[in-house]
Amino acid sequence: MTDTKTAAPAVSLTAGFVDSSWSINTLLEHYPQVKPVLDTYHIDTCCGGALAIEEVAVRHKIDLTVLVEALERSVKAARA
């Protein structure tokens, strides 16, 4: 019997640039310009860099939507 189950694809919280399932390290690899946003929220980009944005939001008690929107604005502003 063959297992037909497949892993669900990662789903972005928004339809924009940032995927909330990415790690902080992955986010910074794609968009280093978001570092000031992470600093504003006191998000560790060193030892905590392996954590997903979703997990970081929970640990820092930050509304995930607010955080992702701030990251998205930062990316868009840098591209303008």
N, CA, C and O of each residue as an XYZ file, in Angstrom:
320
protein
N       0.851     -1.174      0.000
C       0.000      0.000      0.000
C       0.894      1.234      0.000
O       1.841      1.321      0.782
N       0.596      2.174     -0.866
C       1.383      3.391     -0.976
C       0.734      4.504     -0.183
O      -0.479      4.704     -0.247
N       1.546      5.224      0.560
C       1.044      6.355      1.325
C       0.856      7.529      0.371
O       1.825      8.006     -0.219
N      -0.371      7.994      0.216
C      -0.664      9.077     -0.712
C      -0.672     10.433     -0.038
O      -0.923     11.448     -0.687
N      -0.404     10.462      1.246
C      -0.378     11.743      1.955
C       0.884     12.510      1.568
O       1.972     11.945      1.459
N       0.704     13.786      1.369
C       1.853     14.650      1.105
C       1.820     15.802      2.087
O       0.764     16.179      2.594
N       2.976     16.345      2.343
C       3.060     17.467      3.264
C       2.388     18.678      2.641
O       2.524     18.940      1.446
N       1.666     19.402      3.467
C       1.027     20.626      2.984
C       2.102     21.670      2.722
O       3.074     21.765      3.471
N       1.932     22.451      1.662
C       2.909     23.489      1.389
C       2.862     24.565      2.464
O       1.826     24.784      3.091
N       3.982     25.229      2.670
C       4.020     26.326      3.636
C       3.067     27.415      3.161
O       3.042     27.764      1.980
N       2.300     27.936      4.074
C       1.325     28.962      3.726
C       1.773     30.279      4.330
O       2.073     30.365      5.521
N       1.813     31.292      3.500
C       2.176     32.619      3.965
C       0.983     33.247      4.652
O      -0.155     33.075      4.217
N       1.243     33.975      5.728
C       0.178     34.679      6.414
C      -0.396     35.756      5.499
O      -1.588     36.059      5.549
N       0.452     36.317      4.680
C       0.023     37.345      3.745
C       0.348     36.868      2.341
O       1.072     35.889      2.159
N      -0.176     37.549      1.377
C       0.107     37.199     -0.009
C       1.302     37.992     -0.524
O       1.517     38.075     -1.733
N       2.075     38.571      0.376
C       3.174     39.437     -0.013
C       4.510     38.743     -0.050
O       4.629     37.613     -0.523
N       5.510     39.428      0.453
C       6.894     38.977      0.377
C       7.294     38.020      1.500
O       8.122     37.135      1.289
N       6.724     38.186      2.673
C       7.168     37.481      3.879
C       6.272     36.290      4.182
O       5.048     36.412      4.222
N       6.899     35.134      4.394
C       6.186     33.918      4.772
C       6.420     33.708      6.264
O       7.563     33.548      6.691
N       5.372     33.706      7.049
C       5.499     33.637      8.502
C       6.074     32.314      8.998
O       6.434     32.204     10.170
N       6.167     31.308      8.130
C       6.775     30.040      8.550
C       8.294     30.053      8.378
O       8.977     29.135      8.833
N       8.824     31.086      7.725
C      10.278     31.191      7.559
C      10.959     31.419      8.893
O      10.375     31.994      9.811
N      12.186     30.970      8.993
C      12.991     31.303     10.162
C      13.447     32.758     10.031
O      13.404     33.339      8.947
N      13.872     33.321     11.126
C      14.426     34.676     11.106
C      15.648     34.706     10.182
O      15.838     35.671      9.441
N      16.468     33.666     10.221
C      17.643     33.605      9.339
C      17.238     33.631      7.870
O      17.848     34.347      7.075
N      16.223     32.865      7.502
C      15.754     32.846      6.118
C      15.207     34.210      5.720
O      15.484     34.705      4.627
N      14.436     34.808      6.607
C      13.906     36.143      6.353
C      15.044     37.121      6.047
O      14.976     37.876      5.077
N      16.078     37.103      6.871
C      17.206     38.019      6.681
C      18.009     37.698      5.426
O      18.571     38.601      4.807
N      18.070     36.431      5.045
C      18.752     36.064      3.800
C      18.039     36.684      2.603
O      18.678     37.185      1.678
N      16.717     36.644      2.631
C      15.920     37.184      1.526
C      15.829     38.711      1.583
O      15.929     39.384      0.557
N      15.639     39.244      2.781
C      15.373     40.669      2.950
C      16.170     41.255      4.120
O      15.604     41.500      5.185
N      17.442     41.478      3.942
C      18.248     42.019      5.046
C      17.780     43.398      5.510
O      18.099     43.818      6.622
N      17.034     44.096      4.674
C      16.551     45.427      5.031
C      15.524     45.416      6.166
O      15.171     46.479      6.676
N      15.036     44.237      6.574
C      14.058     44.178      7.664
C      14.718     44.184      9.045
O      14.015     44.201     10.055
N      16.024     44.171      9.109
C      16.734     44.124     10.402
C      16.269     45.219     11.360
O      16.061     44.925     12.537
N      16.092     46.480     10.912
C      15.607     47.499     11.851
C      14.223     47.181     12.443
O      13.947     47.537     13.589
N      13.366     46.524     11.677
C      12.050     46.129     12.197
C      12.236     45.089     13.297
O      11.612     45.175     14.354
N      13.087     44.121     13.044
C      13.356     43.093     14.054
C      13.948     43.720     15.309
O      13.596     43.338     16.425
N      14.837     44.673     15.128
C      15.430     45.367     16.270
C      14.372     46.126     17.072
O      14.411     46.145     18.302
N      13.435     46.745     16.372
C      12.357     47.487     17.041
C      11.565     46.585     17.979
O      11.152     47.004     19.060
N      11.360     45.356     17.556
C      10.605     44.394     18.364
C      11.508     43.561     19.279
O      11.043     42.621     19.923
N      12.793     43.904     19.334
C      13.768     43.191     20.171
C      13.834     41.703     19.832
O      13.920     40.855     20.720
N      13.792     41.404     18.548
C      13.850     40.020     18.080
C      15.300     39.643     17.829
O      16.004     40.302     17.064
N      15.731     38.581     18.478
C      17.100     38.088     18.394
C      17.368     37.534     17.000
O      16.668     36.638     16.529
N      18.381     38.076     16.353
C      18.729     37.608     15.012
C      19.965     36.719     15.035
O      20.474     36.326     13.985
N      20.435     36.409     16.211
C      21.622     35.562     16.337
C      21.183     34.177     16.838
O      20.927     33.272     16.044
N      21.104     34.034     18.130
C      20.755     32.739     18.718
C      19.319     32.322     18.413
O      19.029     31.130     18.317
N      18.422     33.291     18.260
C      17.030     32.982     17.956
C      16.742     32.947     16.470
O      15.587     32.810     16.066
N      17.772     33.068     15.649
C      17.590     33.151     14.208
C      17.001     31.920     13.564
O      16.454     32.002     12.464
N      17.101     30.781     14.222
C      16.571     29.546     13.646
C      15.068     29.396     13.875
O      14.435     28.520     13.287
N      14.503     30.238     14.718
C      13.071     30.147     15.016
C      12.237     30.729     13.888
O      12.651     31.675     13.218
N      11.061     30.156     13.686
C      10.121     30.680     12.691
C       9.551     32.002     13.173
O       9.429     32.237     14.375
N       9.207     32.857     12.233
C       8.611     34.144     12.564
C       7.382     33.937     13.443
O       7.160     34.692     14.390
N       6.586     32.922     13.135
C       5.392     32.605     13.930
C       5.762     32.337     15.390
O       5.112     32.846     16.303
N       6.796     31.547     15.604
C       7.236     31.194     16.956
C       7.779     32.415     17.681
O       7.519     32.605     18.869
N       8.522     33.229     16.979
C       9.082     34.440     17.572
C       7.957     35.356     18.041
O       8.028     35.927     19.130
N       6.928     35.494     17.226
C       5.797     36.341     17.606
C       5.150     35.837     18.890
O       4.816     36.628     19.772
N       4.973     34.535     18.997
C       4.380     33.953     20.204
C       5.280     34.217     21.408
O       4.807     34.669     22.451
N       6.559     33.940     21.268
C       7.497     34.103     22.386
C       7.617     35.547     22.856
O       7.812     35.809     24.043
N       7.500     36.483     21.913
C       7.624     37.906     22.250
C       6.272     38.571     22.491
O       6.197     39.775     22.739
N       5.211     37.779     22.416
C       3.848     38.284     22.607
C       3.545     39.443     21.656
O       3.013     40.480     22.051
N       3.903     39.228     20.398
C       3.659     40.197     19.337
C       2.557     39.625     18.452
O       2.587     38.447     18.096
N       1.597     40.453     18.104
C       0.562     40.017     17.171
C       1.237     39.672     15.852
O       1.907     40.517     15.258
N       1.067     38.448     15.392
C       1.744     37.977     14.184
C       1.382     38.828     12.969
O       2.248     39.144     12.153
N       0.129     39.194     12.849
C      -0.300     40.014     11.715
C       0.406     41.364     11.728
O       0.848     41.845     10.685
N       0.513     41.969     12.891
C       1.185     43.268     13.024
C       2.653     43.133     12.642
O       3.189     43.977     11.923
N       3.304     42.081     13.115
C       4.716     41.875     12.818
C       4.931     41.657     11.321
O       5.799     42.294     10.725
N       4.163     40.779     10.716
C       4.326     40.501      9.293
C       4.037     41.751      8.466
O       4.733     42.021      7.488
N       3.026     42.504      8.848
C       2.722     43.739      8.122
C       3.882     44.728      8.211
O       4.206     45.387      7.223
N       4.509     44.841      9.377
C       5.667     45.735      9.529
C       6.832     45.263      8.656
O       7.514     46.075      8.031
N       7.053     43.959      8.617
C       8.108     43.404      7.764
C       7.799     43.656      6.295
O       8.682     44.027      5.522
N       6.548     43.454      5.917
C       6.127     43.694      4.531
C       6.348     45.157      4.134
O       6.850     45.442      3.047
N       5.972     46.076      5.020
C       6.169     47.508      4.725
C       7.643     47.817      4.520
O       8.006     48.599      3.642
N       8.477     47.208      5.324
C       9.923     47.432      5.208
C      10.451     46.948      3.864
O      11.240     47.638      3.219
N      10.022     45.780      3.448
C      10.448     45.229      2.161
C       9.962     46.120      1.020
O      10.723     46.451      0.111
N       8.694     46.500      1.075
C       8.116     47.343      0.017
C       8.821     48.696     -0.060
O       9.095     49.196     -1.151
N       9.112     49.286      1.098
C       9.785     50.598      1.113
C      11.176     50.501      0.489
O      11.604     51.409     -0.224
N      11.871     49.413      0.756
C      13.222     49.243      0.191
C      13.173     49.020     -1.312
O      14.128     49.340     -2.019
N      12.068     48.474     -1.806
C      11.932     48.211     -3.244
C      11.438     49.435     -4.015
O      11.525     49.479     -5.242
N      10.924     50.419     -3.294
C      10.354     51.609     -3.963
C      11.431     52.513     -4.528
O      11.121     53.548     -5.117
